[in-house]
Amino acid sequence: MKIINTYIDSVFHTQDSILEEVITSIQENGMPAISVSASSGKLLTMLVSMTGAKNILEVGALGGYSGICLARGFGSDGKLTSLELEEKYAQLAYSNLTKAGFAEQVSYMTGPALQSLEKLEQGNERFDFFFIDADKDNYENYLNYCVKLAKPDAMIVTDNVLANGSVADSNAQPKRYTELMKKFNIAVANHPQLESIIIPIGDGMTLSKVKK
């Protein structure tokens, strides 16, 4: 996977000073270097643009890298709601989204994501695009909430589903969440309200269309 992704990045990725500053800010703040890959970010932008999504929910903000990529897809009339456990992460993400020109189009809900998702459901909020990239233990719970919050034909994108290839290759170095992802992938593939496929880019992304 690493060789393939290195090749993809080398051919399709161009220098992006804004996203490079985000990576630097994450490092300077001692945050984990777990943002999506450059090509994964480009894919997010393209998916939002191609689907015409205007109301996006992101589960897991970190420093705002994926948030910028998502926001770039909806232009000047979209909205991004981002859920983040850590207040300091949300503050950095908002700062970076502001620098990227999306200050008026993004909002953050801090604290445990399941609690925030419950609030959104109680408020009858609906979204047409979702990106899940948070703690793997709750991936199935996040997915089920997203289905509840989805407009018809909404898209749900989930990151890290290949766990460095270890879900399929017994010789690959396993991740802490390898078994969780194996279970999650089966659940997604057999979910009655989803039509899904895995794209082997970055650490693997599942694209799911909500059937309603």
Salt bridges, closest charged atoms under 4 A:
ASP16 OD2 - ARG72 NH1 2.61
ASP77 OD1 - LYS54 NZ 2.88
ASP133 OD1 - LYS136 NZ 3.51
ASP137 OD1 - ARG176 NH2 3.61
GLU140 OE2 - LYS183 NZ 2.70
ASP153 OD1 - LYS209 NZ 3.90
GLU179 OE2 - LYS182 NZ 3.45
GLU195 OE1 - LYS211 NZ 3.99
